[in-house]
Every structure is written in C-alpha cells, then in structure tokens.
Amino acid sequence: MKKISSVILAGLMLVAASCKESDFSDVYPDPSKISETTVEKQFTGFLQSNKDYVLPGYTHYFTMLRITLNQYNQAIGWVNGSGQYVPGSAGVENVWFNYYNMLAQYRELEKVFNSKTDAEKADRKFFMTVAKIYLYDQTQRMVDVFGAIPFTEAGMVSTKGGDYNASSAKFDNPQALYTLMLDDLKSIAAELNATTINAGYQKSFQTQDFINKGDLTAWKRYCNSLRLRMLNRVSDVESFKSRSNSEIAEILGNATTYPIVENNDQNIQITVFDLNSAINSKGFQEGLGGGTWFGNTAGKKLIDYLSTNADPRLRMLFEPGANANGKYIGIDPNATAAVQNELANAGQVAIYNRYVTNFNQFFPGIIINAPEVNLIKAEYFLRTGNDASAKTAYETAITQSMDFYNRISNVSNAAQGTKPANVTTAEATAYIAGAGVNWAKATTAAQKLELIATQKWVHYNLVQPYENWADVRRLNMPSLTFWTDNANNQTQPPVRLNYPGNEITYNPVNYASVRENDKLTTKIFWDVK
C-alpha cells in the first residue's frame, strides 16, 4: 500500500480490482480487460468500491467505529483503559485506503469517459455528474475527520501511465476543498435541472445505479441535501457565514429548482433487496461484536436521556440487559473500569436492539435522510431568527426519526431479539410535548439549539457516526464528559484523526506540508466554538 493517496496498487488495474466480486459479473463480463469497460460499468465499479463503508460492514465497524467515533460520540458504552483516545492505526488505515481506492476508481471513470467521442460523451455525461455528487459526499467525510487531504492530484497513477513519482499528491487545504465542492455542487444542481437522459441510456442507468436506481430527481435531492449539510457545517466560520445563510435560503426557498429530501420515502441510501447479492448488511452483526456486550452496549447519557423523556425510540434502539429485569442501564464513561466491568459482566447493561440493528441483514446503507435534513433546517431557521419555522422543522424531524426506525425494524430478518412495537403517531405527539423536548419550554436560542443538537445525537447514534461526531464537535452539544486518561498524552477524545503511517512513509514530501497540524488536538477548520 505504497503512497495510498496517489499510487494505490489496486489503482493500476482499476477495473479488475473493482470487479472481482461475482455478484457484479453481469456488469463486468470480462474484468481483466480494461479496454472492454464502459462508462456505465465503471460508474458501478466506482460506487461499489466503497459500498462496505456505507452499508454497515464488519471491517468498518469492528476495526474503526467501534473503538473510535462511537465512543467519542458516547453512542455506545465501553470499559475505560489507557490509550483509548488514540485511534487504532488499522481502522484509520482501512478508512484511508478505502477512500483512495474509490477515488482511483473515479479517476478511471474520468479516463474512460474522456476516451469517448463528443457524441458519446453527450449521451453519458449524466453518469459523470451524479458520480461527482457521491464523490463529494465521501470527500466531505474525509475532510471532516482528517482536515487537509490529498484530492485534486490524487488517484492519478493510471491516468499518468503508472508513473509513481509523477503521481505523488499534495495535501489540499480543507477550506479550499469545501469551497471547491460547494461551487461544483451548485453548478451540478443547475446542470441536473437541464439534463435529459437519452431513452436508450435510462434503462442502463437504472441497472448500474444501485443507490437511486436511475432516478434523476433523487440525485437532485441528494445534491441539494448534501449542499445543505455542508453549508450548515461551515455556518460558524467567518469566511463562510454569508454564503452559508444565503445559499441555504436559496435552496429552501426554491423547492422546484432545488428539491431536497423532505420525507423518508425520499431518503438517499443503499437499500438491501437480495441477501444473495453483494448488497447486504451481513457484516453488521460481528461489526458490533456479535451477541456480546462489547461494541454494542449502551452509554449512560443516551440511555438516561431516552428513559427520562419517555422516548419511544428507546425500545427501537435498545434491549435491556439479560439480567436487568427489564430496566435500561448504560455504562457510565466516568466510572472506574472495575465498576464498568462488573456491571457489564453481570448482564445489567442494555445493548443495541439486535432485531433492528446489527442482526438485521437488510439494514440500509444510510447516506442522507429526512430527519437529518429537517434538523439542519431547524438549526438554520433558529440561526436566522425564524422561530416558527425552526419549531416546525424540529418537530417534523422527531416524528420522521421515529418513522425512520420503524421502517428499519419492519424490513428486518433477524432471528435474534424481539421485534419492537412500532412507534405510533400518538407516542410521537406526546413525546414532542414532553418537558425535556418541548420547543416552547426552551426560552433562549442556546436552549433551543441544544434541543436540536440533542435530537441529532439521538437520531444519529451509532447509525450515522460521522455526522454525529461532526455535529458533537462543531456544536459542543450535547455536553459529553469523559474519564481522563492521565497515563497517556491523549487524555481526552481527539478532535480529528491522525494520518495513517503508510501515507507518512510513502508520501513524505507532501506530508511535510501538513506535519505540524497532524495532531489529535488540531481542530477541523469548521470547529470554531
């Protein structure tokens, strides 16, 4: 894995690397021959190259999320130990390599597209346009956890004829990358509104696109909802404030021109249809530690919040410990390891609901959903002084979150656990009116923002860990306290991830430009509070 960001050994035989799974053989009849690939097939290869980091898979959850982001978000409970705030190198390396393998696939897609005639390009341009939306979504994730990353010059080995030295990639400034992506996404939104797909390619688009099934309107919603997410992420950065508010206003004020995800029927996700295909969530089970308590246990703050406010999502998300007599108990992150272990080993700690979450092989690969979008809207409206609209968006998001988890439960095939009763409309209404959730009982903007932030935290839990960690860092809400690891230099959770060792070793000249900022304590540029 030399020079992961720019070389990627797999990138030397891109089509072959992406098409070895037999489940994709119908769209890659002869993957060993790069000359036989097409824009359509390479588009699918690009999407599938990181599907296991969108669908909840074993490697991503077990080697990375279980011991990093899910703990930093207190989405789970765990037993304290020295060094727990230093991210594991294997997990970080996996995330890094997966992203740059995907980026190399995208560069090959560009290469294949650019080899076509002008007429052929015109017919297939929409593949490139929607691919860039997905690429930018995954790139935002990387920027949000690492800061500066190689991008504009990365993944070029195949394009540059296998020249390793010429393909070494610089690290791009994270603010510049956000600007580039926001500029492009705005242009893409306009381009998609003017796009008409040739009838001869509509069927192939439906076949090759396993995210939105060839639905161009869904890609428009994806584009504009991603814009909302990114614009809101930088809303406190001085140089982005004006742009953030004006562009969000433009998007929300022009639903026909800029459609967004409005309800759960429109969610952007990888839906699992056939467990015999490569699109499944079978790896989720062991990714959370299987049936054991380690990796899928409840944290005290989340359990206490759900219990105190009689949140009906409690039964959707968690099961009481085997010996807890029906009581939901979470691990206190500030307790001693001895106390935490005793509680867990006694079967007292609640675990994530196996029927709904990790034993559910039909669990979707979540990309953007309606509750998330409405919570972004609520934050924007609150920020711009529109309390009534903020309240409506906030309450809508809560109702949609309950519906979201109902839907996931309803498609489960799990034999473990018991299917929870769906949350009813009456339960949602009563919950929204409750003292700890009621919008009207919050008298200041800060209190209302905390309501929004807490609902994001509840909705995201371990299901959307990257969005969860970004908002927890950006808003400092809800307030999370952690045990101090005095035996280690990193005494508290980090605010970013270190670059993996392979990148440092094999891209030393470019790494030198970011070495001083490669600290776990260096905040991402949008983390200004």
C-alpha positions in Angstrom: 0.0 0.0 0.0 2.5 2.5 -1.1 1.5 6.2 -1.3 -2.1 5.3 -0.6 -3.5 8.6 -1.7 -1.8 8.8 -5.1 -0.5 5.4 -6.0 -2.8 2.7 -4.8 -1.6 -0.6 -6.2 -5.1 -1.6 -6.9 -5.5 1.5 -9.0 -3.0 0.1 -11.5 -5.7 -2.4 -12.6 -8.8 -0.4 -11.6 -11.4 -2.3 -13.4 -10.1 -5.7 -12.4 -9.8 -4.5 -8.8 -13.3 -3.3 -8.6 -15.0 -6.2 -10.4 -13.7 -9.4 -8.8 -16.9 -9.9 -6.8 -19.0 -12.5 -8.7 -22.2 -10.6 -7.8 -21.1 -7.9 -10.2 -20.2 -10.2 -13.0 -23.3 -9.2 -15.1 -21.9 -5.7 -15.5 -18.3 -6.7 -15.8 -18.3 -9.7 -18.2 -14.5 -9.6 -18.6 -13.0 -7.5 -15.8 -9.4 -8.4 -16.7 -9.6 -6.3 -19.8 -9.6 -2.6 -19.1 -10.2 -1.9 -22.8 -13.6 -3.5 -22.6 -15.0 -1.4 -19.8 -17.6 1.3 -20.4 -18.7 4.5 -18.7 -21.7 2.7 -17.3 -19.9 -0.3 -15.9 -17.1 1.8 -14.4 -19.7 4.0 -12.8 -21.0 1.0 -10.9 -17.4 -0.1 -10.1 -16.9 3.4 -8.6 -20.0 3.1 -6.4 -19.3 -0.4 -5.3 -15.7 0.2 -4.4 -16.7 1.7 -1.0 -20.2 0.2 -0.5 -18.9 -1.6 2.6 -18.2 1.8 4.2 -21.7 3.0 3.5 -23.5 -0.3 4.3 -22.8 -1.2 7.9 -20.0 -3.7 7.4 -17.7 -5.7 9.6 -14.3 -4.1 8.8 -15.6 -0.5 9.1 -17.5 -1.0 12.4 -15.2 -3.5 14.1 -11.8 -2.1 13.3 -12.7 1.6 13.3 -16.1 2.9 14.5 -16.4 0.5 17.5 -13.3 1.9 19.1 -13.3 5.5 17.9 -16.2 7.6 16.7 -18.9 5.6 18.5 -17.0 6.1 21.8 -16.2 9.8 21.1 -20.0 10.3 20.5 -20.9 8.3 23.5 -23.2 6.4 21.2 -22.0 3.2 23.0 -20.7 2.2 26.4 -17.3 0.7 26.9 -14.8 -0.1 29.7 -12.1 2.5 30.2 -8.5 1.7 29.5 -5.3 3.6 29.0 -4.7 4.7 25.4 -8.4 4.5 24.5 -8.4 8.0 23.0 -5.6 7.2 20.5 -7.3 5.9 17.3 -6.3 2.4 16.2 -3.9 2.5 13.2 -5.6 -0.4 11.5 -9.0 1.2 11.4 -7.7 4.6 10.3 -5.6 2.9 7.5 -8.7 1.0 6.4 -10.8 4.1 6.1 -8.0 5.9 4.3 -7.3 3.1 1.8 -10.9 2.6 1.1 -11.5 6.2 0.2 -8.4 6.4 -2.1 -9.3 3.2 -3.8 -12.7 4.8 -4.5 -11.1 8.0 -5.7 -8.8 5.9 -8.0 -12.0 4.3 -9.4 -13.4 7.7 -10.1 -10.2 8.8 -11.9 -10.6 5.7 -14.1 -14.2 6.7 -14.7 -12.9 10.1 -15.9 -10.3 8.4 -18.1 -12.9 6.1 -19.7 -15.3 9.0 -20.3 -12.6 11.2 -21.8 -11.7 8.5 -24.3 -15.2 8.8 -25.9 -16.2 10.9 -28.8 -18.1 14.1 -28.3 -21.4 12.4 -29.2 -20.8 9.5 -26.8 -19.8 12.0 -24.1 -23.0 13.9 -24.5 -25.1 10.8 -24.0 -23.2 9.6 -21.0 -22.4 12.9 -19.3 -25.1 12.4 -16.6 -23.1 9.4 -15.2 -20.2 11.7 -14.5 -22.4 14.4 -13.0 -24.1 12.2 -10.4 -20.8 10.3 -9.7 -19.3 13.6 -8.6 -22.1 14.1 -6.0 -21.3 10.8 -4.4 -17.6 11.5 -4.6 -18.0 14.9 -2.8 -20.2 13.3 -0.1 -17.4 10.8 0.7 -14.7 13.5 0.4 -16.6 15.7 2.9 -16.5 12.8 5.3 -12.7 12.6 4.9 -12.1 16.3 5.3 -14.3 16.3 8.4 -12.1 13.6 10.2 -8.6 14.4 8.8 -8.7 18.1 7.7 -6.3 18.6 4.8 -6.3 15.5 2.4 -4.8 14.8 -1.0 -7.6 15.2 -3.5 -7.1 17.4 -6.6 -3.9 15.5 -7.6 -4.7 12.1 -6.0 -5.6 8.8 -7.6 -3.8 9.6 -10.9 -1.5 6.6 -11.3 -3.5 5.0 -14.1 -4.2 8.4 -15.7 -0.4 9.1 -15.7 0.5 5.8 -17.2 1.7 4.2 -13.9 4.3 6.8 -13.1 4.6 6.7 -9.4 6.8 9.7 -8.9 4.6 12.0 -11.1 1.5 10.8 -9.2 2.6 11.9 -5.7 -0.3 14.0 -4.4 -0.2 17.3 -2.5 -2.5 17.8 0.5 -5.3 20.2 -0.3 -6.4 22.9 2.2 -9.7 21.8 3.8 -11.4 25.2 3.4 -10.3 25.3 -0.2 -11.8 21.8 -0.7 -15.1 22.8 0.9 -15.2 25.8 -1.4 -14.4 23.7 -4.5 -17.1 21.2 -3.6 -19.8 23.8 -2.8 -19.1 25.6 -6.0 -19.3 22.4 -8.1 -22.4 21.1 -6.3 -24.2 24.4 -7.0 -23.3 24.1 -10.7 -24.3 20.4 -10.7 -27.7 21.4 -9.2 -28.3 23.7 -12.2 -26.9 21.2 -14.7 -29.2 18.4 -13.4 -32.2 20.7 -13.9 -31.2 21.0 -17.6 -30.4 17.3 -18.0 -32.5 15.0 -20.2 -31.4 11.4 -20.3 -31.4 9.7 -23.7 -34.1 7.0 -23.6 -31.5 4.4 -24.7 -29.5 5.1 -21.5 -32.3 5.3 -19.0 -32.5 1.5 -18.6 -28.8 1.2 -18.2 -28.8 4.0 -15.6 -31.5 2.1 -13.6 -29.4 -1.0 -13.8 -26.0 0.5 -12.9 -27.1 2.9 -10.2 -27.7 0.9 -7.1 -28.2 4.0 -4.9 -31.0 5.9 -6.6 -32.0 3.3 -9.3 -31.6 5.7 -12.1 -34.0 8.3 -10.6 -32.6 11.7 -11.7 -34.9 13.6 -9.3 -33.5 11.6 -6.4 -30.0 12.6 -7.4 -31.2 16.2 -7.4 -32.4 15.8 -3.9 -29.1 14.2 -2.9 -27.1 17.1 -4.4 -29.1 19.8 -2.7 -29.4 18.0 0.6 -25.6 17.5 0.6 -25.3 21.2 -0.1 -27.4 21.9 3.0 -25.3 19.6 5.1 -22.0 21.2 4.0 -23.3 24.8 4.2 -24.6 24.2 7.7 -21.3 22.6 8.7 -19.4 25.8 7.9 -22.1 28.2 9.2 -20.0 29.4 12.1 -16.8 30.0 10.0 -16.5 33.7 9.4 -15.5 33.4 5.8 -18.4 31.1 5.1 -21.2 32.7 7.1 -22.7 34.9 4.4 -22.5 32.2 1.8 -24.0 29.6 4.2 -27.1 31.6 5.0 -27.7 33.0 1.5 -27.4 29.6 -0.3 -29.4 27.7 2.3 -32.1 30.4 1.9 -32.0 30.0 -1.9 -32.3 26.2 -1.6 -35.1 26.2 0.9 -37.0 29.0 -0.9 -37.0 27.2 -4.3 -38.3 23.7 -3.9 -38.9 23.2 -7.6 -35.4 24.4 -8.6 -33.6 22.8 -5.7 -35.5 19.8 -4.4 -34.2 18.2 -1.2 -35.0 15.1 0.8 -38.3 16.0 2.5 -39.6 12.7 3.8 -38.5 9.1 4.5 -39.7 7.9 1.1 -37.1 10.1 -0.4 -34.1 9.1 1.7 -30.8 8.6 -0.1 -29.5 5.2 0.9 -28.3 1.8 -0.4 -31.3 -0.4 0.0 -30.8 -4.1 0.5 -33.1 -6.2 -1.7 -31.4 -9.6 -2.1 -29.2 -11.2 0.6 -27.6 -13.4 -2.1 -26.2 -10.3 -3.8 -23.2 -8.2 -2.7 -25.5 -5.5 -1.4 -26.3 -6.7 2.1 -25.5 -5.9 5.7 -24.5 -9.3 6.9 -21.2 -7.9 8.3 -23.1 -5.6 10.7 -23.6 -8.5 13.2 -19.9 -9.1 14.0 -19.0 -5.4 13.4 -20.7 -4.5 16.6 -19.2 -7.5 18.4 -21.9 -10.1 17.6 -24.1 -11.0 20.6 -21.6 -9.9 23.2 -21.8 -6.7 25.2 -18.5 -5.3 23.8 -19.1 -2.8 21.0 -22.9 -2.7 21.1 -23.6 -1.7 24.6 -25.5 1.4 25.7 -23.9 4.5 27.2 -25.4 6.0 30.3 -26.1 9.5 28.9 -28.0 8.3 25.9 -30.0 5.7 27.9 -30.8 8.2 30.6 -31.9 10.8 28.1 -34.2 8.4 26.3 -35.6 7.0 29.6 -36.1 10.3 31.3 -38.0 11.7 28.4 -40.0 8.5 27.7 -38.6 8.5 24.2 -40.4 5.6 22.3 -37.2 5.1 20.3 -35.7 3.6 23.4 -37.3 0.2 22.6 -36.4 0.6 18.9 -32.7 1.2 19.6 -32.0 -0.9 22.7 -32.8 -4.1 24.6 -32.5 -4.3 28.4 -29.6 -6.4 29.7 -30.3 -10.1 30.2 -30.3 -9.8 34.0 -31.6 -6.2 34.3 -35.3 -7.2 34.9 -36.4 -5.0 32.0 -34.6 -1.9 33.1 -32.4 0.0 30.7 -29.0 0.7 32.1 -26.0 2.3 30.4 -22.3 2.3 31.2 -21.1 5.5 32.9 -18.0 6.7 30.9 -16.7 8.3 34.1 -16.9 5.2 36.3 -13.8 3.1 37.0 -13.1 0.2 34.8 -13.8 -2.2 37.7 -17.3 -0.8 38.2 -17.9 -0.8 34.4 -16.8 -4.4 34.0 -18.8 -5.6 37.0 -22.0 -4.0 35.5 -21.4 -5.4 32.1 -20.3 -8.9 33.2 -23.4 -9.1 35.4 -25.7 -8.8 32.3 -27.1 -5.5 33.6 -26.1 -3.3 30.6 -28.6 -2.6 27.7 -27.4 -3.5 24.2 -28.4 -2.1 20.9 -31.6 -3.8 19.7 -30.3 -6.8 17.7 -33.6 -7.2 15.8 -33.4 -3.6 14.5 -29.7 -3.0 14.2 -26.8 -5.4 13.9 -28.6 -8.7 13.2 -30.8 -7.0 10.6 -29.2 -8.1 7.4 -31.5 -5.7 5.5 -30.2 -2.6 7.3 -29.7 0.1 4.7 -26.6 2.0 3.9 -27.6 5.4 5.1 -26.4 8.4 3.2 -28.8 11.3 3.8 -32.3 11.1 5.3 -35.3 13.3 6.0 -34.8 13.7 9.8 -31.2 14.8 9.3 -32.3 17.4 6.7 -35.1 18.8 8.9 -32.7 19.1 11.8 -30.4 21.1 9.6 -33.3 23.2 8.5 -34.3 23.7 12.2 -30.8 24.9 13.0 -30.7 27.3 10.1 -34.1 28.8 10.9 -33.1 29.3 14.5 -29.9 30.9 13.5 -31.7 33.4 11.2 -34.5 34.3 13.7 -37.4 32.3 12.2 -38.6 30.6 15.4 -41.8 29.3 14.0 -40.2 27.5 11.1 -37.4 26.2 13.3 -40.1 24.7 15.6 -41.9 23.0 12.7 -38.7 21.6 11.3 -37.6 20.3 14.7 -40.8 18.6 15.5 -41.1 17.2 12.0 -37.6 15.7 12.3 -38.5 14.0 15.6 -41.6 12.4 14.0 -39.6 11.4 11.0 -36.9 9.8 13.1 -39.4 7.6 14.8 -40.8 6.6 11.4 -37.2 6.0 10.1 -36.6 3.4 12.8 -40.0 1.9 12.3 -39.1 1.3 8.7 -35.8 -0.3 9.5 -37.4 -2.6 12.0 -40.1 -3.5 9.6 -37.6 -4.9 7.0 -35.5 -6.9 9.5 -35.0 -10.6 9.0 -33.3 -11.0 12.4 -33.8 -14.2 14.4 -32.2 -12.6 17.5 -34.0 -10.2 19.8 -37.7 -9.4 19.6 -39.3 -7.1 17.1 -40.3 -3.9 19.0 -43.8 -2.4 18.5 -43.7 0.4 16.0 -43.8 3.9 17.4 -47.2 5.4 17.0 -48.3 8.9 16.0 -49.8 9.4 19.4 -46.5 8.4 21.1 -44.6 10.8 18.9 -47.0 13.6 19.7 -46.8 13.0 23.4 -43.0 12.9 23.3 -42.7 16.2 21.5 -45.0 17.8 24.1 -42.8 16.5 27.0 -41.0 18.8 29.3 -37.5 17.8 28.2 -38.3 18.0 24.5 -40.9 20.7 24.2 -39.8 23.6 22.0 -41.9 26.2 23.8 -40.2 25.4 27.2 -36.8 26.5 25.8 -36.7 30.2 26.4 -33.3 31.1 24.8 -31.7 30.4 21.4 -29.0 28.5 23.1 -31.5 26.2 24.8 -33.3 25.6 21.5 -30.1 24.9 19.8 -29.4 22.3 22.5 -32.7 20.7 21.8 -31.8 20.4 18.1 -28.3 19.1 18.8 -29.6 16.5 21.2 -32.1 15.2 18.7 -29.4 15.0 16.1 -27.3 13.0 18.6 -30.3 10.6 19.4 -31.2 10.2 15.7 -27.6 9.6 14.6 -26.5 7.4 17.5 -24.1 4.7 16.0 -26.1 4.6 12.7 -24.6 7.8 11.3 -21.3 8.1 13.3 -19.5 10.6 11.0 -22.4 13.1 11.1 -22.8 12.5 14.8 -19.1 13.2 15.5 -19.0 16.3 13.3 -22.0 17.9 15.0 -20.9 17.0 18.5 -17.5 18.7 17.8 -19.0 21.6 16.0 -21.8 22.5 18.4 -20.3 21.1 21.7 -23.8 19.9 22.3 -24.9 17.8 23.9 -22.3 18.2 26.6 -20.3 14.9 27.0 -17.9 14.2 29.8 -15.2 11.6 29.7 -12.8 9.8 32.0 -9.4 11.4 31.9 -6.6 9.1 30.8 -3.7 10.5 32.8 -1.5 7.6 31.8 -1.5 8.8 28.2 -0.6 12.0 26.5 -4.0 12.0 24.9 -6.1 12.4 28.0 -9.4 13.1 26.3 -11.1 12.1 22.9 -9.4 13.6 19.9 -10.9 16.2 17.6 -9.5 14.7 14.4 -7.7 11.6 13.3 -4.0 11.2 12.5 -2.9 10.4 9.0 -2.1 6.7 8.6 1.5 5.6 8.7 1.7 4.4 5.1 0.8 7.9 3.9 3.5 9.4 6.0 6.1 6.9 4.9 5.4 6.9 1.2 4.3 10.4 0.5 6.9 12.2 2.7 7.5 15.4 0.7 3.8 16.3 0.6 3.2 15.1 4.1 5.8 17.6 5.3 3.4 20.4 4.5 0.8 19.2 7.0 3.1 17.6 9.6 2.7 20.4 12.1 -1.1 20.0 12.1 -1.1 16.2 12.3 -2.1 16.2 15.9 -5.2 14.7 17.6 -5.8 18.1 19.2 -5.9 20.1 15.9 -9.4 21.2 15.2 -11.0 20.9 11.8 -11.5 24.4 10.4 -15.3 24.5 11.0 -14.8 23.6 14.7 -14.7 27.1 16.0 -16.8 27.1 19.1 
